[in-house]
Amino acid sequence: MNDELLRETALALYLGVEMLSNLHCEVELEGNDGKVEACAHCSALADGIVAYPCPTVQILLTDVIEETTSASETSESPEPSA
């Protein structure tokens, strides 16, 4: 795969994930027990409140959370002495 095609594919994937993430944005809705953080798109489809992060956002964030956790664990680990 050439570099230009790889860049174009990566950009297309990034933009698609970004649009999906924006569609499932977090909003504050009034629930029975007060204000609730909810997914705008899923709540509209369900005609009720779907808590944020919804299943779609959870899937989108899975790798991000794992990578962030791994990176912070690595940065907190003491460096081996030479």
Buried (B, 14 or more C-beta within 10 A) or exposed (E): EEEEEEEEEEEEEEEEEEEBEEEBEEBEBEEEEEEBEBBBBBBEEEEEBBBBBBEBBEEBEEEEEEEEEEEEEEEEEEEEEE
